Amino acid sequence: MLTSQLSTEELQEKRSKYIPKGVSNGNLNIAQYASSATITDIDQNEWIDFAGAIGTLNVGHSHPKVTQAVKEQVNRFLHPGFNVMMYEGYINLAEKLCRITPGSFDKQAILFNSGAEAVENAIKIARRYTGRQAVVSFVRGYHGRTNLTMTMTSKVKPYKFGFGPFAPEIYQAPFPYLYQKPNEMTEESYVDMKIEEFKEFFIATVAPETVACVVMEPVQGEGGFIIPPIKFVQAVYDFCQENGIVFVADEIQTGFGRTGKFFAIEHFNVAPDLITVSKSLAAGLPLSGVVGKTEMLNVAEPGELGGTYAGSPVACAAALAVIDIMEEEKLADKAEWLGEKMEAVLNELYEKHDYMGDIRRLGSMVAVEIVEDRISKQPNKKKTAEIVKYANENGLLLLSAGLKGNVIRFLMPLVITEDELAKGLAILKKAFH
């Protein structure tokens, strides 16, 4: 095993000197080795991973089938460039993605490098297909850090502040947030109100005839794991169908079993026109894609879509292994089991701590909202930061989320062992004090 010639402190000093502070670090230790849901640092401390590289490691760290597939590919070739000479991995992965994504229509898939790149290209495809320019995303949505995806993203700080001007013809529609509904309203009347607000948005803000696509996260990720009601998602989809608007499901954080199904949109009985995928697609290697209706993807002419590194053969090899692992190990089913375990522990803690508000989940996409008190439901960003800091100083990698930074989210690998889970939960319980 490779060992570092430098100490943790020396590497931290080099990081400060040579890497800008704009790159955030939740944990300042230095990884040396990782397997399943455990990372060992260069000082041989173990860290239970409840962050999963922000939802990238559904099949865990260094899954032997992934590493084997990668080694075999590396020994064959690294990158002929799909635009220069094709290779089997890209073609086979496109076929598999078309098979596993929802929708009985003819599909095609195109590969890229990052989630933001997938979203940008889904918009290019939608614009090319419809001949329209406007794009609609949602309040609290997150889609990336490029100029276009940053414009679509809702949170100003740290993602947008000082980085303008932003891309034109991008609009943010209202999105339901059941925990913050008025107390006097029933859930049904609140959802109906949000559907009406969505429809009014296309009268007051942007005409549907000018909209190329609506881009929706089936569960809002950075926004705080906000789960929309089925009725709302279906109403948005129906509106798109009625108005010739491409419906895009951004499954970058929700995809590959995280919510208990291969793709979260399957919970809503909707087959989107286009799906963007990345993160857990390739178990930590940079890879993304757009999958959807052939009639939409096939409109662009040769050279209009693609990129130098798009669809790396090494990443494709990893992704093909990931899909096999997902199916063989029934990880979507395990996600539901894991989510139930997490929910039970959070409910125990809820009985002890008044600062815990809403506990919500879809499969193992689990979050808890930290509040000042349960009556006002005012966000408690300070307490959230304390919990995350304690965890990251005591052997547990943990992330916050939410527009107001007061949501703790859980993205542990779906392959986590019962022993790893127990260790992580023991630290988590101490963090909630």
C-alpha positions in Angstrom: 0.0 0.0 0.0 1.3 3.5 -0.8 2.1 5.5 2.3 2.4 9.3 2.4 5.9 10.8 2.9 4.3 13.8 4.4 2.3 14.3 7.6 -1.3 15.4 7.8 -0.2 18.8 9.0 2.3 19.2 6.2 -0.3 18.3 3.6 -2.8 20.6 5.1 -0.2 23.5 4.8 0.4 22.6 1.2 -3.3 22.5 0.5 -3.6 26.1 2.0 -0.7 27.4 -0.1 -1.5 25.8 -3.5 -5.3 25.2 -3.6 -7.8 28.1 -3.4 -10.1 28.4 -0.4 -13.0 28.4 -2.9 -12.8 24.6 -2.9 -14.5 23.7 0.4 -13.4 20.8 2.6 -15.8 19.3 5.2 -13.0 17.1 6.6 -9.4 18.2 6.8 -7.8 14.7 7.1 -6.0 13.0 4.2 -7.5 9.8 2.8 -5.2 6.9 2.2 -7.4 3.8 1.6 -11.1 3.3 1.3 -13.4 0.2 1.1 -17.2 -0.2 1.4 -18.3 2.7 3.7 -15.0 3.2 5.6 -12.1 5.5 4.7 -8.7 5.2 6.5 -6.6 8.3 6.6 -2.8 8.5 6.5 -2.7 8.4 10.3 -4.7 5.1 10.2 -7.8 6.7 11.7 -11.0 5.2 10.3 -13.9 7.3 9.1 -17.4 6.0 8.5 -18.7 7.6 5.3 -22.3 9.0 5.6 -21.5 11.4 2.7 -20.5 9.1 -0.1 -18.6 11.9 -2.0 -22.0 13.8 -2.1 -24.0 10.8 -3.3 -21.4 9.4 -5.7 -20.7 6.0 -4.1 -23.9 4.0 -3.9 -21.8 0.8 -4.6 -19.3 1.9 -2.0 -15.6 2.7 -2.1 -13.4 0.5 -4.2 -16.0 -2.2 -5.0 -13.8 -5.2 -6.2 -15.9 -5.6 -9.3 -15.5 -1.9 -10.2 -11.8 -1.9 -9.5 -11.3 -5.1 -11.5 -13.2 -3.6 -14.5 -11.2 -0.4 -14.4 -7.8 -2.3 -14.2 -8.8 -4.4 -17.2 -9.7 -1.4 -19.2 -6.6 0.5 -18.2 -4.5 -2.4 -19.5 -6.3 -2.2 -22.9 -6.3 1.6 -23.6 -7.1 4.8 -21.8 -8.7 7.1 -24.3 -8.9 6.9 -28.1 -11.6 9.6 -28.0 -15.1 8.4 -29.0 -15.2 11.1 -31.7 -12.0 9.8 -33.2 -12.4 6.0 -32.8 -15.4 4.3 -31.2 -15.0 1.7 -28.4 -17.3 -0.9 -27.1 -17.8 0.4 -23.5 -19.5 3.6 -24.6 -21.9 1.7 -26.9 -22.7 -1.0 -24.3 -23.3 1.6 -21.6 -25.6 3.6 -23.8 -27.6 0.4 -24.4 -27.8 -0.4 -20.7 -28.8 3.1 -19.8 -31.6 3.0 -22.3 -32.7 -0.3 -20.8 -32.8 0.6 -17.2 -34.3 4.1 -17.4 -38.1 4.4 -17.3 -40.2 4.8 -20.5 -41.2 2.2 -23.1 -40.4 4.5 -26.0 -37.3 4.3 -28.2 -34.3 5.8 -26.4 -30.8 6.9 -27.0 -28.0 8.0 -24.6 -25.1 10.4 -24.9 -22.2 10.5 -22.4 -20.3 13.4 -20.8 -18.1 14.1 -17.8 -19.9 15.9 -15.0 -23.5 16.4 -13.8 -23.5 20.1 -14.8 -22.3 19.1 -18.3 -25.2 16.6 -18.5 -27.7 19.3 -17.5 -26.3 21.8 -20.0 -26.5 19.2 -22.8 -30.1 18.2 -21.8 -30.9 21.8 -22.3 -29.1 22.0 -25.7 -31.0 18.9 -26.8 -34.3 20.4 -25.7 -33.6 23.7 -27.4 -32.5 22.0 -30.6 -35.6 19.8 -30.6 -38.2 22.5 -29.7 -36.7 25.5 -31.4 -37.4 27.4 -28.1 -35.0 29.1 -25.7 -36.5 29.4 -22.2 -35.6 27.0 -19.4 -37.6 26.5 -16.2 -36.1 25.1 -13.0 -37.5 25.3 -9.5 -36.9 27.3 -6.3 -34.4 25.4 -4.1 -33.2 23.5 -7.1 -29.5 22.7 -7.6 -28.1 21.8 -11.0 -24.4 22.7 -11.0 -21.7 25.4 -11.0 -21.2 26.3 -14.7 -22.7 29.6 -15.8 -25.9 28.0 -17.1 -26.5 25.5 -14.3 -25.5 28.1 -11.7 -28.2 30.4 -13.1 -30.7 27.5 -12.7 -29.6 26.9 -9.2 -31.5 28.6 -6.4 -29.1 29.2 -3.6 -27.3 32.5 -4.0 -24.5 32.0 -1.5 -22.1 30.2 -2.0 -23.1 29.2 -5.6 -23.9 32.5 -7.4 -22.8 35.5 -5.4 -20.4 37.6 -7.3 -20.3 35.3 -10.3 -22.7 37.1 -12.7 -23.8 38.0 -15.2 -26.0 35.0 -15.5 -27.4 33.1 -18.5 -30.6 34.6 -20.0 -34.0 33.0 -20.4 -33.7 30.9 -17.2 -36.8 31.0 -14.8 -37.4 29.4 -11.4 -40.9 28.1 -10.7 -42.5 27.5 -7.3 -42.0 24.0 -5.7 -43.9 22.5 -2.8 -42.3 22.2 0.6 -44.8 20.3 2.8 -43.0 20.9 6.1 -43.4 24.7 5.6 -47.1 24.6 4.6 -49.4 26.9 6.6 -50.8 25.1 9.6 -54.4 25.9 8.7 -54.1 24.2 5.2 -54.6 20.6 4.6 -51.9 18.8 2.6 -54.2 18.3 -0.3 -55.2 22.0 -0.5 -51.6 23.1 -0.2 -50.6 20.8 -3.1 -53.5 22.1 -5.2 -52.4 25.7 -4.4 -48.8 24.9 -5.5 -50.1 23.4 -8.8 -52.1 26.5 -9.4 -49.0 28.7 -8.6 -47.0 26.6 -11.1 -49.7 27.2 -13.8 -49.9 30.9 -13.0 -46.1 31.2 -13.3 -46.6 30.5 -17.0 -49.0 33.5 -17.2 -47.1 35.9 -15.0 -43.5 35.1 -15.7 -42.9 33.1 -19.0 -45.1 32.0 -21.8 -45.2 28.2 -22.3 -44.8 28.6 -26.1 -41.3 29.9 -25.5 -40.2 27.2 -23.0 -37.9 24.4 -24.3 -37.8 22.4 -21.1 -38.7 22.1 -17.4 -35.8 20.6 -15.4 -36.9 19.0 -12.1 -35.0 17.0 -9.4 -37.5 14.3 -8.3 -36.1 14.9 -4.8 -34.3 18.2 -4.3 -30.8 17.4 -3.2 -28.8 20.5 -2.1 -32.2 22.1 -1.5 -32.6 19.9 1.6 -34.0 16.5 0.3 -37.4 18.1 -0.3 -39.8 15.4 -1.6 -42.6 16.7 -3.8 -46.1 15.1 -3.7 -46.9 12.7 -6.6 -49.8 14.9 -7.6 -47.5 17.9 -8.1 -44.9 16.0 -10.2 -47.6 14.5 -12.4 -49.3 18.0 -12.8 -45.9 19.4 -14.0 -45.4 16.5 -16.4 -48.9 16.8 -17.8 -48.5 20.6 -18.3 -45.3 19.9 -20.2 -47.0 17.3 -22.4 -49.9 19.7 -23.1 -47.6 22.6 -24.1 -44.8 20.8 -26.1 -42.3 21.3 -23.3 -39.5 18.7 -22.7 -39.7 17.3 -19.2 -36.2 16.7 -17.8 -35.7 14.6 -14.6 -32.3 15.6 -13.0 -31.4 12.3 -11.4 -27.8 13.2 -10.7 -28.1 12.8 -6.9 -31.3 10.7 -6.8 -30.3 8.0 -9.4 -28.9 4.5 -9.1 -30.9 3.1 -6.3 -30.6 5.9 -3.8 -34.4 6.2 -3.3 -35.3 2.5 -3.4 -35.8 2.4 -7.2 -33.2 2.6 -9.9 -34.4 6.2 -10.6 -36.4 8.4 -8.2 -38.9 9.5 -10.9 -40.3 6.0 -10.9 -41.9 6.7 -7.6 -44.0 9.3 -9.3 -45.3 7.2 -12.2 -43.8 9.5 -14.8 -41.6 8.6 -17.7 -39.6 11.8 -18.4 -38.6 12.8 -21.9 -34.9 13.1 -20.8 -33.0 12.0 -17.7 -29.6 13.4 -16.6 -27.4 10.9 -14.8 -24.0 11.2 -13.1 -22.6 10.8 -9.5 -23.1 7.1 -8.6 -23.2 6.1 -12.3 -19.4 5.3 -12.3 -18.6 4.8 -8.6 -16.4 7.9 -8.3 -15.0 8.2 -11.8 -16.1 11.3 -13.8 -19.0 10.3 -16.0 -22.4 11.6 -16.8 -25.1 11.2 -19.4 -28.4 12.3 -21.0 -30.8 9.4 -21.7 -34.2 9.9 -23.4 -36.4 9.9 -26.4 -34.6 9.1 -29.6 -36.7 11.7 -31.5 -35.2 14.4 -29.2 -31.6 13.2 -28.9 -31.2 12.4 -32.6 -32.1 15.9 -33.9 -28.6 17.4 -33.4 -26.3 17.0 -36.3 -22.8 15.3 -36.0 -20.4 17.5 -34.0 -23.1 19.5 -32.3 -22.9 17.4 -29.1 -20.0 15.8 -27.4 -16.6 16.7 -25.9 -12.9 15.6 -25.8 -13.2 13.4 -22.7 -16.9 12.6 -22.9 -17.6 9.0 -22.2 -14.1 8.0 -20.9 -13.6 4.3 -21.6 -12.3 3.8 -18.0 -15.3 5.4 -16.5 -17.6 3.5 -18.9 -16.0 0.2 -17.6 -16.7 1.3 -14.1 -20.3 2.2 -14.9 -21.1 -1.1 -16.6 -19.8 -2.8 -13.5 -21.9 -0.5 -11.3 -25.2 -1.4 -13.1 -24.3 -5.1 -12.8 -23.6 -4.7 -9.0 -26.9 -2.7 -8.6 -28.9 -5.6 -10.1 -26.9 -8.5 -8.6 -26.8 -7.1 -5.0 -30.4 -5.7 -5.2 -29.1 -2.4 -3.9 -32.4 -0.6 -4.6 -34.1 -3.0 -2.2 -31.3 -2.5 0.3 -31.8 1.3 0.0 -35.3 0.9 1.5 -34.0 -1.2 4.3 -31.2 1.3 5.0 -33.7 4.2 4.9 -36.0 2.4 7.5 -33.0 1.9 9.8 -32.0 5.6 9.5 -35.5 6.8 10.1 -35.9 4.6 13.2 -32.7 6.1 14.7 -33.7 9.6 13.9 -37.1 9.1 15.4 -35.4 7.9 18.6 -33.3 11.1 18.7 -36.4 13.1 17.9 -37.9 12.1 21.2 -34.9 13.5 23.0 -34.1 16.7 21.1 -36.5 19.6 20.5 -34.3 21.1 17.8 -35.1 18.2 15.5 -37.9 19.2 13.0 -39.0 17.3 10.0 -37.6 13.8 9.3 -38.1 12.9 5.6 -36.9 10.2 3.3 -37.5 8.4 0.0 -35.7 5.1 0.2 -32.3 5.9 1.8 -32.4 9.5 0.7 -32.9 10.6 4.3 -32.7 14.0 5.9 -33.6 15.8 9.2 -34.3 19.5 9.5 -32.7 21.3 12.4 -34.9 24.1 13.8 -35.0 26.6 16.7 -38.2 24.9 17.9 -41.0 22.8 16.4 -43.6 25.4 16.6 -41.9 28.2 14.7 -39.9 25.7 12.5 -37.3 28.5 12.1 -34.0 27.1 10.7 -31.2 26.5 13.1 -28.1 26.7 11.0 -25.8 27.1 14.0 -26.9 23.8 15.6 -26.7 22.1 12.2 -23.0 23.2 11.8 -22.2 22.0 15.4 -23.6 18.5 14.7 -21.7 18.2 11.3 -18.5 19.6 12.9 -18.7 17.1 15.8 -19.2 14.2 13.4 -16.3 15.2 11.1 -14.0 15.5 14.1 -15.0 12.1 15.6 -14.9 9.6 12.8 -18.1 10.2 10.8 -18.2 12.0 7.4 -21.5 14.0 7.4 -23.0 16.7 5.2 -25.5 19.5 5.6 -27.9 20.9 2.9 -30.8 23.2 2.5 -31.4 26.7 1.2 -30.8 27.9 4.8 -28.1 25.4 5.7 -30.2 23.7 8.4 -30.7 20.2 7.0 -28.5 17.1 7.7 -28.6 14.7 4.9 -27.4 11.1 4.7 -25.8 9.6 1.6 -23.9 6.6 2.9 -23.0 3.8 0.4 -25.9 1.4 -0.2 -23.4 -1.5 0.4 -22.6 -0.3 4.0 -22.3 -3.3 6.3 -24.3 -3.5 9.5 -21.1 -3.1 11.5 -20.2 0.1 9.6 -23.7 1.4 10.0 -23.7 0.7 13.8 -20.3 2.5 14.2 -21.6 5.5 12.2 -24.9 5.7 14.1 -23.1 5.6 17.5 -21.1 8.7 16.5 -24.2 10.3 15.1 -26.1 9.9 18.4 -23.2 11.6 20.2 -23.3 14.4 17.7 -26.9 15.1 18.5 -26.4 16.4 22.1 
